[in-house]
Amino acid sequence: MQTRSEHDLLGDRDVPASAYYGVHTLRALENFPITGTPISVYPDLVDALAAIKHAAAEANHQLGLLDAGKAAAIGRACEEIRAGRLHDQFVVDVIQGGAGTSTNMNANEVIANRALELMGHAKGDYQHLHPNEDVNLGQSTNDVYPSALKLATYTGIFRLVDAMAYLRRAFEAKAEEFKDVLKMGRTQLQDAVPMTLGQEFSTYAVMLAEDEERLKEAARLICEINLGATAIGTGINTHPQYAARVSRLLAGLTGIPVVTAPNLVEATQDCGAFVQLSGVLKRVAVKLSKTCNDLRLLSSGPRAGFGEINLPPMQAGSSIMPGKVNPVIPEVVNQIAFEVIGNDTTVTFAAEAGQLQLNAFEPIIAHSLFKSVAHLTQGCRVLADRCVSGITANRDHLRASIERSIGIVTALNPYIGYANATDIAAAAHASGRGVAEIVLERGLMSAEALAEALRPESLTQPRPLPAH
């Protein structure tokens, strides 16, 4: 293998001649063989790093700190990366020590070496354009990395919002389809009062709609960046106008409404926005998991369980039990939710572990947030396409469960009183007879009044009641 020699603080190392990364990245590859997952698995992060380097080069050129030729070459290299090229050169592990320095240097080296090629020079010929002196001009890992993380998560959040809206619409369609299907509602797994299957499915849609808004609120919080803070927030080695200018340029390049934090020292050490976002992702996960629990329970059986709905069969369910079909799609979404809840704990500990002017643990925050966002996004779409859209109702079974349920006696409280209703419920439970049958037998209501009180419309919404 042909190599080129590069030099850093620790000495000289041979780097593969074809590689766009350099000696700093090489050392990171050796130091952090942790997950086997390179940062290129998160293209939003790679694109965000390239956008920041592009905006920084342009800002420094406008401020007279970087000549036009270098700025143009850096800009072109960054545009290529954002178009999908050279992502395979972003090779450092997603989990790394050094507060993200290895990720920042991986970006600096790839951009520098591609820019050198564009200028007609060989990779590694840093006397013409340097990863630190030029690509990293006016920057530190401590402002580049968290800013890139915020740009990347902002992009991912809105993909997740779209996926949640897609799932919500699937539930809304089922709510409309099932609006006339009467069933028993339950509390603590015991029969409660009647409702419609449409009402049950509409709640899942509403829960998603609420959290779409919560995610949008979290997205607004992460638009505040610390770019221009450099090492600890004092802005050392930057032009006085750099921070404001680079933010404006970055917003223009990405379309993301980033703004400079009012206190860069605070913004460099505080991970509160990431904690907030992670908490919202956990909220989404908890609600999705609860919904999937319901779908699995309502479809349980098919003959020895609730059996109220049918989930579309997706695969054979057992290697030993012929004919068994399992609720595999809700199960996989449950597991995504468990992961997201665990990721939130990781983000919490990592944010809390920051010390003084910097949090060194943002790589694990990034890894956790990116996984949560990506897996929830896929989970919502899979749940919509491979489960919710194909759900059917066992209408005859649901109708029969209403007719034999003791719970409908609650609807008669206003007409026969709580004491009589309690006696009717006890008699029905002991005898196995229907509530309506016993009410008529005891002459507590006329057949017409009973039929009116037990109409679906009367059972599932507020209604005029008799005066006491």
C-alpha positions, -999 to 999 in steps of 0.1 A, spaced: 0 0 0 14 34 -9 16 59 19 24 95 26 40 108 58 22 133 80 33 149 113 14 159 144 22 166 181 33 130 187 55 126 157 54 112 121 30 86 108 24 70 75 -11 75 61 -26 56 32 -18 78 1 -54 74 -12 -70 85 20 -85 120 24 -82 118 61 -48 124 78 -27 117 108 -52 129 135 -79 106 121 -54 77 118 -46 80 155 -84 81 164 -89 50 144 -63 33 165 -75 47 198 -112 42 195 -121 7 182 -153 9 202 -185 2 182 -171 -4 148 -196 22 136 -180 52 118 -195 87 120 -204 83 83 -234 62 94 -249 96 104 -249 115 71 -267 145 87 -237 150 110 -212 148 82 -232 173 61 -235 196 91 -198 196 97 -193 204 60 -218 233 62 -200 247 92 -166 246 76 -180 262 45 -197 290 64 -165 295 85 -143 298 54 -166 323 38 -169 344 70 -131 344 74 -127 354 38 -152 383 41 -133 394 72 -100 394 54 -85 365 72 -85 338 45 -76 344 9 -101 339 -19 -84 309 -35 -84 289 -2 -119 299 7 -132 289 -27 -115 255 -26 -127 248 9 -162 258 -1 -162 235 -32 -149 206 -11 -177 212 14 -203 213 -13 -191 180 -26 -194 164 8 -229 178 13 -238 163 -21 -229 129 -8 -192 125 -19 -164 114 4 -187 103 32 -167 70 33 -137 91 45 -154 100 77 -141 70 95 -137 77 133 -158 58 157 -191 74 168 -180 70 204 -147 86 212 -128 105 238 -117 141 234 -151 158 233 -154 152 196 -120 164 186 -114 134 164 -146 140 145 -137 177 140 -102 168 128 -116 141 105 -137 168 88 -108 192 87 -85 167 71 -109 154 45 -119 189 35 -83 201 34 -71 172 12 -100 175 -12 -95 213 -14 -58 207 -21 -67 185 -50 -91 211 -63 -62 236 -62 -39 213 -81 -18 200 -52 -13 165 -37 -31 153 -7 -10 160 24 7 190 9 -5 212 37 19 241 31 -7 252 5 -38 247 26 -37 234 62 -64 214 81 -59 235 113 -46 268 100 -72 272 72 -101 248 74 -103 251 112 -96 289 112 -116 307 139 -129 274 153 -125 248 180 -140 214 184 -158 229 213 -180 251 192 -180 231 159 -190 198 173 -221 209 194 -232 232 166 -229 203 141 -249 181 165 -276 207 167 -279 210 129 -280 173 124 -306 167 150 -327 195 137 -328 178 103 -337 145 119 -364 159 141 -385 170 111 -381 136 94 -395 121 126 -423 147 127 -432 137 92 -432 100 101 -453 106 132 -478 125 110 -479 96 86 -487 72 114 -512 96 129 -531 97 96 -532 59 96 -548 60 130 -572 87 120 -583 66 90 -590 37 113 -609 59 138 -632 70 110 -636 34 97 -645 22 132 -666 51 144 -698 30 145 -683 -1 161 -695 -3 197 -672 -20 223 -665 -21 260 -640 3 274 -618 -10 302 -600 4 332 -575 -17 351 -583 -44 326 -618 -47 339 -650 -38 320 -658 -2 324 -683 15 301 -691 14 264 -672 33 238 -666 30 201 -636 14 186 -632 46 166 -629 66 199 -602 42 210 -582 46 178 -587 84 178 -568 86 211 -537 72 194 -539 98 167 -543 126 193 -513 114 213 -491 116 182 -504 150 173 -495 164 207 -459 151 205 -455 164 169 -459 199 185 -435 190 214 -408 180 189 -412 212 170 -407 231 203 -376 212 210 -363 219 175 -366 256 181 -345 253 213 -316 236 194 -313 264 169 -292 284 194 -256 276 187 -222 285 202 -203 288 169 -177 315 175 -171 305 211 -139 286 202 -123 269 232 -145 279 262 -168 307 249 -145 337 251 -141 337 213 -103 337 215 -86 338 180 -117 350 162 -126 383 146 -150 404 167 -176 401 139 -170 364 132 -197 348 154 -226 368 141 -214 366 105 -208 328 105 -242 322 120 -259 342 93 -239 324 66 -247 290 81 -284 298 82 -283 307 46 -264 276 36 -286 252 55 -320 268 57 -320 262 94 -327 293 115 -297 291 137 -288 321 160 -258 328 181 -263 322 218 -263 354 239 -237 340 263 -211 318 245 -194 307 277 -227 293 290 -236 278 257 -203 259 254 -207 240 286 -245 236 288 -262 206 272 -297 215 284 -312 216 249 -300 180 242 -316 169 275 -348 186 266 -349 170 231 -340 136 246 -369 139 271 -393 146 243 -381 116 224 -386 95 255 -422 109 257 -428 99 221 -414 65 228 -435 59 259 -467 68 241 -459 47 211 -451 17 234 -483 21 253 -502 22 219 -484 -10 208 -492 -26 241 -529 -19 234 -527 -32 199 -511 -65 211 -537 -69 239 -568 -60 217 -556 -85 191 -547 -113 216 -560 -147 209 -573 -153 183 -597 -174 204 -584 -174 240 -577 -136 242 -595 -103 237 -598 -109 200 -614 -75 193 -592 -66 164 -571 -84 139 -535 -73 131 -524 -81 95 -504 -114 96 -468 -106 87 -449 -139 92 -452 -173 107 -449 -169 145 -433 -201 157 -408 -228 147 -428 -254 166 -464 -242 168 -481 -245 134 -505 -217 125 -493 -193 152 -490 -156 141 -475 -131 164 -478 -93 166 -443 -87 154 -447 -51 142 -459 -38 176 -433 -59 193 -404 -43 173 -418 -8 180 -419 -17 217 -382 -25 215 -374 7 198 -392 25 227 -372 6 253 -340 17 235 -350 53 233 -358 53 271 -323 39 277 -308 65 254 -325 92 274 -308 79 305 -274 80 287 -280 116 276 -290 126 311 -258 112 327 -236 125 299 -250 160 302 -247 159 340 -211 148 338 -199 180 322 -173 199 342 -165 236 343 -163 252 308 -169 221 286 -189 189 284 -165 162 271 -192 136 266 -211 150 236 -201 121 213 -223 97 233 -250 123 234 -249 126 197 -249 88 192 -278 84 215 -299 111 200 -292 101 164 -302 65 172 -334 76 189 -345 99 162 -337 74 133 -352 44 150 -384 62 160 -387 75 125 -385 41 109 -407 26 136 -435 50 129 -435 43 92 -433 5 97 -461 6 122 -483 26 99 -476 5 67 -473 -30 81 -497 -29 109 -522 -1 114 -533 3 78 -543 -34 78 -562 -37 111 -597 -50 109 -624 -52 136 -642 -83 148 -675 -66 148 -697 -95 158 -675 -104 187 -675 -68 199 -713 -65 197 -717 -97 217 -693 -85 243 -715 -54 248 -746 -74 251 -733 -97 277 -713 -71 296 -722 -60 331 -705 -27 325 -734 -12 306 -753 -10 339 -733 22 346 -753 39 318 -785 31 337 -774 48 370 -792 81 362 -825 61 355 -826 34 382 -801 47 408 -768 35 420 -782 10 445 -805 -7 420 -777 -7 394 -754 -24 419 -780 -51 426 -785 -56 388 -748 -60 383 -744 -85 411 -774 -105 397 -761 -105 362 -726 -116 373 -740 -144 395 -765 -157 369 -747 -150 337 -778 -133 324 -778 -99 306 -783 -66 323 -811 -55 301 -830 -87 307 -829 -83 345 -839 -46 343 -870 -54 323 -878 -84 345 -878 -62 376 -898 -34 359 -872 -7 366 -875 7 331 -898 3 301 -885 -14 270 -886 18 251 -868 38 277 -842 10 281 -836 9 244 -831 47 243 -807 46 272 -786 19 255 -784 34 221 -748 37 209 -751 75 208 -763 75 244 -736 52 256 -706 69 241 -711 107 246 -728 132 269 -766 132 268 -796 148 285 -803 131 319 -834 129 341 -835 153 370 -831 138 405 
